Each structure stands twice: as structure tokens, then as C-alpha cells.
Amino acid sequence: MNNPYFRGGQSQPLKIMNGIMVFAIIYANSFDLLSTSFWQQIKDDYESVRSTIKAKGFDALSGKVGKFIQPRTKGAGHGSTTRAFYARVSFVEIILGMR
């Protein structure tokens, strides 16, 4: 079994049963992005990432780019060259109806 990478918080499994990690869903909410005023910001974040890559190269991407969606290094450890896109905590709170 692979050793999964966790970023802390509440992402730890409740238990492992027969080699399968068991998690609990603690909150769910319905959210239609296209019916909100946030869609334009998501598109702006995408364009910001795109223009950063075009002007400065892939290595210039950092977690500082984007208001709701941010590119960050993917995986454990420093020096990673792969990127993934993450929803910022403030945006997740909006999606879940927490603010």
C-alpha cells in the first residue's frame, strides 16, 4: 500500500480497515458556480496563471497567484517541480456556505 501524503488538519483517516483508509464526510453543500458572481474570478485566476507562464515561465508559478484558485507544488517535500491547482480556504468556505 502506498503511503499517502496528508497536509495535516482533518485529512487523517478515521481508521484503516483491510488496507483501506476510511474517512468521514463532515459537511456537504450544494453549490452552482455558474449561478454565482464567482465565475468571473475563477476565469481571472486561470488567466493570471496562463499569463504568468507565458511571460515568466512555469517555474514562476507560486501559491501567491490567484484569489480563489492557486497553483501550488504537488506532493511532499521541497523542490517539487509539478503543480496542482487548489481552491483557497476562503473559496472552500464560500462553497460550503460557511461564510
WOSULSUL-V32041 format. One record per pair of residues at least 24 apart in sequence whose ideal C-beta (glycine too) atoms are under 10 Angstrom apart, sorted by the first residue. I is the first residue (numbers start at 1). J is the second residue. D is the distance in whole Angstrom. If there is no record, write none. Layout:
i-><I/I>
j-><J/J>
d-><D/D>
//
This chain:
i-><3/4/5/5/5/5/6/7/7/9/27/27/27/28/29/29/29/29/30/30/31/31/31/31/33/36/36/38/38/38/38/38/41/41/41/41/41/42/42/42/42/42/42/43/44/44/45/45/45/45/45/45/45/46/49/49/53/58/59/61/63/66/67/68/68/68>
j-><76/76/74/75/76/77/76/76/86/89/96/97/98/96/95/96/97/98/95/97/94/95/96/97/95/94/95/67/68/91/94/95/66/67/68/69/91/66/67/68/69/87/91/69/68/69/69/70/71/85/87/88/91/85/83/85/83/83/83/85/88/91/91/92/94/95>
d-><9/10/9/6/5/9/9/9/10/10/6/9/8/8/7/5/5/9/10/9/8/5/8/8/8/8/9/9/7/7/7/9/9/6/5/9/9/9/9/6/6/9/9/10/9/10/4/8/9/9/10/9/9/9/9/8/10/8/10/10/9/9/8/9/8/9>
//
